[in-house]
């Protein structure tokens, strides 16, 4: 029975990993993709403008 207790944790982790990957793949795109892309673009623009502002002050 030691082999069963040795195999259970890796099997459980593998199953959870597969479900995690499935959730990640299913949530890519869809109805919220445009909102997510806009949020990322806005964050990148803010970071870029902050970087340029701090660079011109020096």
CHARMM-style PDB file with segment names, atoms N, HN, CA, C and O in Angstrom:
ATOM      1  N   UNK     1       0.801  -1.205   0.000  1.00  0.00      PROA
ATOM      2  CA  UNK     1       0.000   0.000   0.000  1.00  0.00      PROA
ATOM      3  C   UNK     1       0.847   1.273   0.000  1.00  0.00      PROA
ATOM      4  O   UNK     1       0.318   2.365  -0.207  1.00  0.00      PROA
ATOM      5  N   UNK     2       2.129   1.144   0.225  1.00  0.00      PROA
ATOM      6  HN  UNK     2       2.558   0.256   0.393  1.00  0.00      PROA
ATOM      7  CA  UNK     2       2.979   2.331   0.194  1.00  0.00      PROA
ATOM      8  C   UNK     2       3.022   2.953  -1.207  1.00  0.00      PROA
ATOM      9  O   UNK     2       3.129   4.171  -1.353  1.00  0.00      PROA
ATOM     10  N   UNK     3       2.936   2.100  -2.231  1.00  0.00      PROA
ATOM     11  HN  UNK     3       2.849   1.110  -2.112  1.00  0.00      PROA
ATOM     12  CA  UNK     3       2.979   2.634  -3.590  1.00  0.00      PROA
ATOM     13  C   UNK     3       1.743   3.481  -3.882  1.00  0.00      PROA
ATOM     14  O   UNK     3       1.824   4.444  -4.645  1.00  0.00      PROA
ATOM     15  N   UNK     4       0.610   3.140  -3.291  1.00  0.00      PROA
ATOM     16  HN  UNK     4       0.544   2.358  -2.671  1.00  0.00      PROA
ATOM     17  CA  UNK     4      -0.600   3.937  -3.500  1.00  0.00      PROA
ATOM     18  C   UNK     4      -0.422   5.325  -2.872  1.00  0.00      PROA
ATOM     19  O   UNK     4      -0.736   6.336  -3.500  1.00  0.00      PROA
ATOM     20  N   UNK     5       0.072   5.368  -1.657  1.00  0.00      PROA
ATOM     21  HN  UNK     5       0.326   4.546  -1.147  1.00  0.00      PROA
ATOM     22  CA  UNK     5       0.265   6.662  -1.004  1.00  0.00      PROA
ATOM     23  C   UNK     5       1.365   7.465  -1.691  1.00  0.00      PROA
ATOM     24  O   UNK     5       1.367   8.693  -1.609  1.00  0.00      PROA
ATOM     25  N   UNK     6       2.284   6.806  -2.357  1.00  0.00      PROA
ATOM     26  HN  UNK     6       2.282   5.808  -2.424  1.00  0.00      PROA
ATOM     27  CA  UNK     6       3.335   7.509  -3.086  1.00  0.00      PROA
ATOM     28  C   UNK     6       2.813   8.081  -4.404  1.00  0.00      PROA
ATOM     29  O   UNK     6       3.319   9.101  -4.871  1.00  0.00      PROA
ATOM     30  N   UNK     7       1.806   7.437  -5.015  1.00  0.00      PROA
ATOM     31  HN  UNK     7       1.395   6.608  -4.635  1.00  0.00      PROA
ATOM     32  CA  UNK     7       1.295   7.876  -6.307  1.00  0.00      PROA
ATOM     33  C   UNK     7       0.158   8.887  -6.201  1.00  0.00      PROA
ATOM     34  O   UNK     7      -0.099   9.624  -7.153  1.00  0.00      PROA
ATOM     35  N   UNK     8      -0.521   8.933  -5.067  1.00  0.00      PROA
ATOM     36  HN  UNK     8      -0.312   8.334  -4.294  1.00  0.00      PROA
ATOM     37  CA  UNK     8      -1.690   9.808  -4.964  1.00  0.00      PROA
ATOM     38  C   UNK     8      -1.342  11.291  -5.139  1.00  0.00      PROA
ATOM     39  O   UNK     8      -2.008  11.954  -5.934  1.00  0.00      PROA
ATOM     40  N   UNK     9      -0.352  11.845  -4.455  1.00  0.00      PROA
ATOM     41  HN  UNK     9       0.189  11.306  -3.809  1.00  0.00      PROA
ATOM     42  CA  UNK     9      -0.098  13.293  -4.631  1.00  0.00      PROA
ATOM     43  C   UNK     9       0.234  13.696  -6.073  1.00  0.00      PROA
ATOM     44  O   UNK     9      -0.311  14.695  -6.543  1.00  0.00      PROA
ATOM     45  N   UNK    10       1.093  12.978  -6.795  1.00  0.00      PROA
ATOM     46  HN  UNK    10       1.535  12.167  -6.413  1.00  0.00      PROA
ATOM     47  CA  UNK    10       1.354  13.392  -8.181  1.00  0.00      PROA
ATOM     48  C   UNK    10       0.116  13.273  -9.078  1.00  0.00      PROA
ATOM     49  O   UNK    10      -0.087  14.094  -9.973  1.00  0.00      PROA
ATOM     50  N   UNK    11      -0.694  12.265  -8.838  1.00  0.00      PROA
ATOM     51  HN  UNK    11      -0.529  11.598  -8.111  1.00  0.00      PROA
ATOM     52  CA  UNK    11      -1.899  12.099  -9.660  1.00  0.00      PROA
ATOM     53  C   UNK    11      -2.880  13.236  -9.377  1.00  0.00      PROA
ATOM     54  O   UNK    11      -3.463  13.798 -10.304  1.00  0.00      PROA
ATOM     55  N   UNK    12      -3.059  13.568  -8.122  1.00  0.00      PROA
ATOM     56  HN  UNK    12      -2.586  13.112  -7.369  1.00  0.00      PROA
ATOM     57  CA  UNK    12      -3.967  14.661  -7.764  1.00  0.00      PROA
ATOM     58  C   UNK    12      -3.459  15.972  -8.351  1.00  0.00      PROA
ATOM     59  O   UNK    12      -4.249  16.746  -8.891  1.00  0.00      PROA
ATOM     60  N   UNK    13      -2.170  16.237  -8.260  1.00  0.00      PROA
ATOM     61  HN  UNK    13      -1.527  15.609  -7.821  1.00  0.00      PROA
ATOM     62  CA  UNK    13      -1.608  17.464  -8.825  1.00  0.00      PROA
ATOM     63  C   UNK    13      -1.774  17.489 -10.342  1.00  0.00      PROA
ATOM     64  O   UNK    13      -2.064  18.541 -10.911  1.00  0.00      PROA
ATOM     65  N   UNK    14      -1.596  16.364 -10.993  1.00  0.00      PROA
ATOM     66  HN  UNK    14      -1.360  15.509 -10.531  1.00  0.00      PROA
ATOM     67  CA  UNK    14      -1.754  16.306 -12.449  1.00  0.00      PROA
ATOM     68  C   UNK    14      -3.195  16.605 -12.850  1.00  0.00      PROA
ATOM     69  O   UNK    14      -3.437  17.324 -13.819  1.00  0.00      PROA
ATOM     70  N   UNK    15      -4.148  16.055 -12.109  1.00  0.00      PROA
ATOM     71  HN  UNK    15      -3.952  15.471 -11.321  1.00  0.00      PROA
ATOM     72  CA  UNK    15      -5.558  16.300 -12.426  1.00  0.00      PROA
ATOM     73  C   UNK    15      -5.886  17.776 -12.247  1.00  0.00      PROA
ATOM     74  O   UNK    15      -6.533  18.368 -13.111  1.00  0.00      PROA
ATOM     75  N   UNK    16      -5.456  18.383 -11.144  1.00  0.00      PROA
ATOM     76  HN  UNK    16      -4.931  17.902 -10.442  1.00  0.00      PROA
ATOM     77  CA  UNK    16      -5.709  19.807 -10.940  1.00  0.00      PROA
ATOM     78  C   UNK    16      -5.017  20.652 -12.006  1.00  0.00      PROA
ATOM     79  O   UNK    16      -5.568  21.662 -12.444  1.00  0.00      PROA
ATOM     80  N   UNK    17      -3.829  20.258 -12.426  1.00  0.00      PROA
ATOM     81  HN  UNK    17      -3.381  19.438 -12.071  1.00  0.00      PROA
ATOM     82  CA  UNK    17      -3.111  20.994 -13.464  1.00  0.00      PROA
ATOM     83  C   UNK    17      -3.882  20.956 -14.778  1.00  0.00      PROA
ATOM     84  O   UNK    17      -3.994  21.970 -15.468  1.00  0.00      PROA
ATOM     85  N   UNK    18      -4.410  19.790 -15.120  1.00  0.00      PROA
ATOM     86  HN  UNK    18      -4.318  18.967 -14.559  1.00  0.00      PROA
ATOM     87  CA  UNK    18      -5.194  19.659 -16.356  1.00  0.00      PROA
ATOM     88  C   UNK    18      -6.421  20.555 -16.288  1.00  0.00      PROA
ATOM     89  O   UNK    18      -6.735  21.242 -17.260  1.00  0.00      PROA
ATOM     90  N   UNK    19      -7.119  20.560 -15.160  1.00  0.00      PROA
ATOM     91  HN  UNK    19      -6.864  20.001 -14.371  1.00  0.00      PROA
ATOM     92  CA  UNK    19      -8.282  21.431 -15.033  1.00  0.00      PROA
ATOM     93  C   UNK    19      -7.895  22.904 -15.099  1.00  0.00      PROA
ATOM     94  O   UNK    19      -8.625  23.706 -15.682  1.00  0.00      PROA
ATOM     95  N   UNK    20      -6.770  23.269 -14.516  1.00  0.00      PROA
ATOM     96  HN  UNK    20      -6.177  22.618 -14.042  1.00  0.00      PROA
ATOM     97  CA  UNK    20      -6.298  24.647 -14.576  1.00  0.00      PROA
ATOM     98  C   UNK    20      -6.031  25.073 -16.017  1.00  0.00      PROA
ATOM     99  O   UNK    20      -6.432  26.160 -16.434  1.00  0.00      PROA
ATOM    100  N   UNK    21      -5.356  24.220 -16.767  1.00  0.00      PROA
ATOM    101  HN  UNK    21      -5.029  23.338 -16.428  1.00  0.00      PROA
ATOM    102  CA  UNK    21      -5.065  24.516 -18.174  1.00  0.00      PROA
ATOM    103  C   UNK    21      -6.359  24.648 -18.963  1.00  0.00      PROA
ATOM    104  O   UNK    21      -6.483  25.538 -19.805  1.00  0.00      PROA
ATOM    105  N   UNK    22      -7.327  23.769 -18.700  1.00  0.00      PROA
ATOM    106  HN  UNK    22      -7.227  23.046 -18.016  1.00  0.00      PROA
ATOM    107  CA  UNK    22      -8.608  23.857 -19.411  1.00  0.00      PROA
ATOM    108  C   UNK    22      -9.311  25.168 -19.119  1.00  0.00      PROA
ATOM    109  O   UNK    22      -9.883  25.774 -20.025  1.00  0.00      PROA
ATOM    110  N   UNK    23      -9.280  25.619 -17.873  1.00  0.00      PROA
ATOM    111  HN  UNK    23      -8.815  25.127 -17.138  1.00  0.00      PROA
ATOM    112  CA  UNK    23      -9.918  26.887 -17.518  1.00  0.00      PROA
ATOM    113  C   UNK    23      -9.213  28.044 -18.209  1.00  0.00      PROA
ATOM    114  O   UNK    23      -9.863  28.958 -18.716  1.00  0.00      PROA
ATOM    115  N   UNK    24      -7.887  28.007 -18.230  1.00  0.00      PROA
ATOM    116  HN  UNK    24      -7.359  27.265 -17.818  1.00  0.00      PROA
ATOM    117  CA  UNK    24      -7.137  29.082 -18.878  1.00  0.00      PROA
ATOM    118  C   UNK    24      -7.453  29.130 -20.369  1.00  0.00      PROA
ATOM    119  O   UNK    24      -7.656  30.209 -20.925  1.00  0.00      PROA
ATOM    120  N   UNK    25      -7.495  27.983 -21.011  1.00  0.00      PROA
ATOM    121  HN  UNK    25      -7.330  27.107 -20.559  1.00  0.00      PROA
ATOM    122  CA  UNK    25      -7.761  27.948 -22.450  1.00  0.00      PROA
ATOM    123  C   UNK    25      -9.189  28.400 -22.740  1.00  0.00      PROA
ATOM    124  O   UNK    25      -9.422  29.131 -23.703  1.00  0.00      PROA
ATOM    125  N   UNK    26     -10.146  27.973 -21.916  1.00  0.00      PROA
ATOM    126  HN  UNK    26      -9.957  27.380 -21.134  1.00  0.00      PROA
ATOM    127  CA  UNK    26     -11.543  28.349 -22.162  1.00  0.00      PROA
ATOM    128  C   UNK    26     -11.781  29.836 -21.956  1.00  0.00      PROA
ATOM    129  O   UNK    26     -12.654  30.408 -22.610  1.00  0.00      PROA
ATOM    130  N   UNK    27     -11.039  30.475 -21.075  1.00  0.00      PROA
ATOM    131  HN  UNK    27     -10.330  30.010 -20.544  1.00  0.00      PROA
ATOM    132  CA  UNK    27     -11.282  31.887 -20.798  1.00  0.00      PROA
ATOM    133  C   UNK    27     -10.533  32.803 -21.754  1.00  0.00      PROA
ATOM    134  O   UNK    27     -10.682  34.022 -21.664  1.00  0.00      PROA
ATOM    135  N   UNK    28      -9.746  32.270 -22.652  1.00  0.00      PROA
ATOM    136  HN  UNK    28      -9.625  31.280 -22.725  1.00  0.00      PROA
ATOM    137  CA  UNK    28      -9.074  33.112 -23.647  1.00  0.00      PROA
ATOM    138  C   UNK    28     -10.084  33.540 -24.696  1.00  0.00      PROA
ATOM    139  O   UNK    28     -10.860  32.723 -25.192  1.00  0.00      PROA
ATOM    140  N   UNK    29     -10.073  34.797 -25.025  1.00  0.00      PROA
ATOM    141  HN  UNK    29      -9.442  35.460 -24.622  1.00  0.00      PROA
ATOM    142  CA  UNK    29     -11.006  35.294 -26.029  1.00  0.00      PROA
ATOM    143  C   UNK    29     -12.388  35.471 -25.431  1.00  0.00      PROA
ATOM    144  O   UNK    29     -12.526  35.771 -24.245  1.00  0.00      PROA
ATOM    145  N   UNK    30     -13.393  35.290 -26.238  1.00  0.00      PROA
ATOM    146  HN  UNK    30     -13.281  35.047 -27.202  1.00  0.00      PROA
ATOM    147  CA  UNK    30     -14.754  35.410 -25.753  1.00  0.00      PROA
ATOM    148  C   UNK    30     -15.228  36.848 -25.720  1.00  0.00      PROA
ATOM    149  O   UNK    30     -14.633  37.737 -26.329  1.00  0.00      PROA
ATOM    150  N   UNK    31     -16.323  37.055 -24.986  1.00  0.00      PROA
ATOM    151  HN  UNK    31     -16.806  36.333 -24.492  1.00  0.00      PROA
ATOM    152  CA  UNK    31     -16.981  38.360 -24.966  1.00  0.00      PROA
ATOM    153  C   UNK    31     -16.141  39.418 -24.262  1.00  0.00      PROA
ATOM    154  O   UNK    31     -16.233  40.598 -24.599  1.00  0.00      PROA
ATOM    155  N   UNK    32     -15.331  39.022 -23.299  1.00  0.00      PROA
ATOM    156  HN  UNK    32     -15.256  38.063 -23.025  1.00  0.00      PROA
ATOM    157  CA  UNK    32     -14.575  40.002 -22.519  1.00  0.00      PROA
ATOM    158  C   UNK    32     -13.210  40.317 -23.116  1.00  0.00      PROA
ATOM    159  O   UNK    32     -12.457  41.106 -22.546  1.00  0.00      PROA
ATOM    160  N   UNK    33     -12.880  39.717 -24.246  1.00  0.00      PROA
ATOM    161  HN  UNK    33     -13.492  39.075 -24.709  1.00  0.00      PROA
ATOM    162  CA  UNK    33     -11.550  39.913 -24.806  1.00  0.00      PROA
ATOM    163  C   UNK    33     -11.276  41.383 -25.121  1.00  0.00      PROA
ATOM    164  O   UNK    33     -10.181  41.873 -24.844  1.00  0.00      PROA
ATOM    165  N   UNK    34     -12.227  42.080 -25.681  1.00  0.00      PROA
ATOM    166  HN  UNK    34     -13.116  41.683 -25.906  1.00  0.00      PROA
ATOM    167  CA  UNK    34     -12.021  43.486 -26.031  1.00  0.00      PROA
ATOM    168  C   UNK    34     -11.796  44.326 -24.782  1.00  0.00      PROA
ATOM    169  O   UNK    34     -10.933  45.205 -24.773  1.00  0.00      PROA
ATOM    170  N   UNK    35     -12.568  44.065 -23.720  1.00  0.00      PROA
ATOM    171  HN  UNK    35     -13.269  43.351 -23.727  1.00  0.00      PROA
ATOM    172  CA  UNK    35     -12.389  44.820 -22.475  1.00  0.00      PROA
ATOM    173  C   UNK    35     -11.025  44.536 -21.857  1.00  0.00      PROA
ATOM    174  O   UNK    35     -10.353  45.448 -21.374  1.00  0.00      PROA
ATOM    175  N   UNK    36     -10.620  43.268 -21.875  1.00  0.00      PROA
ATOM    176  HN  UNK    36     -11.166  42.527 -22.267  1.00  0.00      PROA
ATOM    177  CA  UNK    36      -9.322  42.908 -21.303  1.00  0.00      PROA
ATOM    178  C   UNK    36      -8.196  43.546 -22.103  1.00  0.00      PROA
ATOM    179  O   UNK    36      -7.240  44.065 -21.527  1.00  0.00      PROA
ATOM    180  N   UNK    37      -8.303  43.511 -23.422  1.00  0.00      PROA
ATOM    181  HN  UNK    37      -9.080  43.090 -23.890  1.00  0.00      PROA
ATOM    182  CA  UNK    37      -7.276  44.124 -24.264  1.00  0.00      PROA
ATOM    183  C   UNK    37      -7.203  45.625 -24.026  1.00  0.00      PROA
ATOM    184  O   UNK    37      -6.112  46.193 -23.974  1.00  0.00      PROA
ATOM    185  N   UNK    38      -8.354  46.271 -23.883  1.00  0.00      PROA
ATOM    186  HN  UNK    38      -9.240  45.810 -23.925  1.00  0.00      PROA
ATOM    187  CA  UNK    38      -8.371  47.715 -23.638  1.00  0.00      PROA
ATOM    188  C   UNK    38      -7.748  48.041 -22.284  1.00  0.00      PROA
ATOM    189  O   UNK    38      -7.037  49.037 -22.154  1.00  0.00      PROA
ATOM    190  N   UNK    39      -8.006  47.211 -21.281  1.00  0.00      PROA
ATOM    191  HN  UNK    39      -8.584  46.402 -21.388  1.00  0.00      PROA
ATOM    192  CA  UNK    39      -7.433  47.449 -19.952  1.00  0.00      PROA
ATOM    193  C   UNK    39      -5.914  47.303 -19.996  1.00  0.00      PROA
ATOM    194  O   UNK    39      -5.197  48.091 -19.380  1.00  0.00      PROA
ATOM    195  N   UNK    40      -5.429  46.315 -20.710  1.00  0.00      PROA
ATOM    196  HN  UNK    40      -6.011  45.674 -21.210  1.00  0.00      PROA
ATOM    197  CA  UNK    40      -3.980  46.111 -20.825  1.00  0.00      PROA
ATOM    198  C   UNK    40      -3.345  47.258 -21.601  1.00  0.00      PROA
ATOM    199  O   UNK    40      -2.288  47.757 -21.217  1.00  0.00      PROA
ATOM    200  N   UNK    41      -3.980  47.677 -22.686  1.00  0.00      PROA
ATOM    201  HN  UNK    41      -4.839  47.271 -22.998  1.00  0.00      PROA
ATOM    202  CA  UNK    41      -3.448  48.803 -23.463  1.00  0.00      PROA
ATOM    203  C   UNK    41      -3.399  50.077 -22.633  1.00  0.00      PROA
ATOM    204  O   UNK    41      -2.438  50.839 -22.729  1.00  0.00      PROA
ATOM    205  N   UNK    42      -4.431  50.319 -21.814  1.00  0.00      PROA
ATOM    206  HN  UNK    42      -5.212  49.700 -21.737  1.00  0.00      PROA
ATOM    207  CA  UNK    42      -4.452  51.508 -20.973  1.00  0.00      PROA
ATOM    208  C   UNK    42      -3.350  51.449 -19.918  1.00  0.00      PROA
ATOM    209  O   UNK    42      -2.693  52.454 -19.646  1.00  0.00      PROA
ATOM    210  N   UNK    43      -3.149  50.280 -19.329  1.00  0.00      PROA
ATOM    211  HN  UNK    43      -3.682  49.464 -19.550  1.00  0.00      PROA
ATOM    212  CA  UNK    43      -2.098  50.140 -18.318  1.00  0.00      PROA
ATOM    213  C   UNK    43      -0.722  50.340 -18.943  1.00  0.00      PROA
ATOM    214  O   UNK    43       0.144  50.979 -18.344  1.00  0.00      PROA
ATOM    215  N   UNK    44      -0.515  49.806 -20.130  1.00  0.00      PROA
ATOM    216  HN  UNK    44      -1.219  49.287 -20.616  1.00  0.00      PROA
ATOM    217  CA  UNK    44       0.771  49.989 -20.814  1.00  0.00      PROA
ATOM    218  C   UNK    44       0.990  51.460 -21.172  1.00  0.00      PROA
ATOM    219  O   UNK    44       2.104  51.969 -21.053  1.00  0.00      PROA
ATOM    220  N   UNK    45      -0.061  52.134 -21.605  1.00  0.00      PROA
ATOM    221  HN  UNK    45      -0.966  51.720 -21.701  1.00  0.00      PROA
ATOM    222  CA  UNK    45       0.062  53.550 -21.951  1.00  0.00      PROA
ATOM    223  C   UNK    45       0.395  54.373 -20.717  1.00  0.00      PROA
ATOM    224  O   UNK    45       1.226  55.279 -20.783  1.00  0.00      PROA
ATOM    225  N   UNK    46      -0.251  54.064 -19.579  1.00  0.00      PROA
ATOM    226  HN  UNK    46      -0.926  53.327 -19.526  1.00  0.00      PROA
ATOM    227  CA  UNK    46       0.058  54.792 -18.338  1.00  0.00      PROA
ATOM    228  C   UNK    46       1.503  54.554 -17.925  1.00  0.00      PROA
ATOM    229  O   UNK    46       2.200  55.485 -17.523  1.00  0.00      PROA
ATOM    230  N   UNK    47       1.948  53.317 -18.024  1.00  0.00      PROA
ATOM    231  HN  UNK    47       1.381  52.561 -18.350  1.00  0.00      PROA
ATOM    232  CA  UNK    47       3.324  53.010 -17.638  1.00  0.00      PROA
ATOM    233  C   UNK    47       4.321  53.725 -18.558  1.00  0.00      PROA
ATOM    234  O   UNK    47       5.337  54.246 -18.097  1.00  0.00      PROA
ATOM    235  N   UNK    48       4.028  53.744 -19.830  1.00  0.00      PROA
ATOM    236  HN  UNK    48       3.204  53.321 -20.205  1.00  0.00      PROA
ATOM    237  CA  UNK    48       4.917  54.398 -20.790  1.00  0.00      PROA
ATOM    238  C   UNK    48       4.960  55.906 -20.554  1.00  0.00      PROA
ATOM    239  O   UNK    48       6.029  56.515 -20.594  1.00  0.00      PROA
ATOM    240  N   UNK    49       3.791  56.507 -20.307  1.00  0.00      PROA
ATOM    241  HN  UNK    49       2.922  56.013 -20.274  1.00  0.00      PROA
ATOM    242  CA  UNK    49       3.776  57.955 -20.072  1.00  0.00      PROA
ATOM    243  C   UNK    49       4.471  58.309 -18.758  1.00  0.00      PROA
ATOM    244  O   UNK    49       5.131  59.344 -18.666  1.00  0.00      PROA
ATOM    245  N   UNK    50       4.327  57.464 -17.749  1.00  0.00      PROA
ATOM    246  HN  UNK    50       3.791  56.623 -17.824  1.00  0.00      PROA
ATOM    247  CA  UNK    50       5.024  57.710 -16.477  1.00  0.00      PROA
ATOM    248  C   UNK    50       6.526  57.593 -16.658  1.00  0.00      PROA
ATOM    249  O   UNK    50       7.293  58.349 -16.062  1.00  0.00      PROA
ATOM    250  N   UNK    51       6.940  56.646 -17.479  1.00  0.00      PROA
ATOM    251  HN  UNK    51       6.317  56.032 -17.963  1.00  0.00      PROA
ATOM    252  CA  UNK    51       8.358  56.458 -17.738  1.00  0.00      PROA
ATOM    253  C   UNK    51       8.940  57.662 -18.491  1.00  0.00      PROA
ATOM    254  O   UNK    51      10.036  58.129 -18.178  1.00  0.00      PROA
ATOM    255  N   UNK    52       8.204  58.151 -19.473  1.00  0.00      PROA
ATOM    256  HN  UNK    52       7.314  57.772 -19.728  1.00  0.00      PROA
ATOM    257  CA  UNK    52       8.661  59.310 -20.231  1.00  0.00      PROA
ATOM    258  C   UNK    52       8.677  60.562 -19.375  1.00  0.00      PROA
ATOM    259  O   UNK    52       9.579  61.390 -19.499  1.00  0.00      PROA
ATOM    260  N   UNK    53       7.688  60.706 -18.509  1.00  0.00      PROA
ATOM    261  HN  UNK    53       6.955  60.033 -18.408  1.00  0.00      PROA
ATOM    262  CA  UNK    53       7.619  61.879 -17.631  1.00  0.00      PROA
ATOM    263  C   UNK    53       8.778  61.889 -16.651  1.00  0.00      PROA
ATOM    264  O   UNK    53       9.410  62.925 -16.440  1.00  0.00      PROA
ATOM    265  N   UNK    54       9.059  60.737 -16.052  1.00  0.00      PROA
ATOM    266  HN  UNK    54       8.545  59.896 -16.223  1.00  0.00      PROA
ATOM    267  CA  UNK    54      10.174  60.673 -15.095  1.00  0.00      PROA
ATOM    268  C   UNK    54      11.506  60.810 -15.808  1.00  0.00      PROA
ATOM    269  O   UNK    54      12.463  61.308 -15.214  1.00  0.00      PROA
ATOM    270  N   UNK    55      11.601  60.392 -17.044  1.00  0.00      PROA
ATOM    271  HN  UNK    55      10.824  59.988 -17.527  1.00  0.00      PROA
ATOM    272  CA  UNK    55      12.833  60.523 -17.803  1.00  0.00      PROA
ATOM    273  C   UNK    55      13.115  61.950 -18.207  1.00  0.00      PROA
ATOM    274  O   UNK    55      14.279  62.347 -18.266  1.00  0.00      PROA
ATOM    275  N   UNK    56      12.068  62.753 -18.492  1.00  0.00      PROA
ATOM    276  HN  UNK    56      11.123  62.430 -18.444  1.00  0.00      PROA
ATOM    277  CA  UNK    56      12.279  64.151 -18.915  1.00  0.00      PROA
ATOM    278  C   UNK    56      12.573  65.049 -17.720  1.00  0.00      PROA
ATOM    279  O   UNK    56      13.153  66.120 -17.899  1.00  0.00      PROA
ATOM    280  N   UNK    57      12.194  64.650 -16.505  1.00  0.00      PROA
ATOM    281  HN  UNK    57      11.723  63.780 -16.359  1.00  0.00      PROA
ATOM    282  CA  UNK    57      12.474  65.450 -15.325  1.00  0.00      PROA
ATOM    283  C   UNK    57      13.944  65.397 -14.918  1.00  0.00      PROA
ATOM    284  O   UNK    57      14.450  66.328 -14.291  1.00  0.00      PROA
ATOM    285  N   UNK    58      14.612  64.338 -15.266  1.00  0.00      PROA
ATOM    286  HN  UNK    58      14.200  63.582 -15.775  1.00  0.00      PROA
ATOM    287  CA  UNK    58      16.002  64.158 -14.817  1.00  0.00      PROA
ATOM    288  C   UNK    58      16.994  64.959 -15.610  1.00  0.00      PROA
ATOM    289  OT1 UNK    58      18.193  64.900 -15.338  1.00  0.00      PROA
TER     290      UNK     58
END
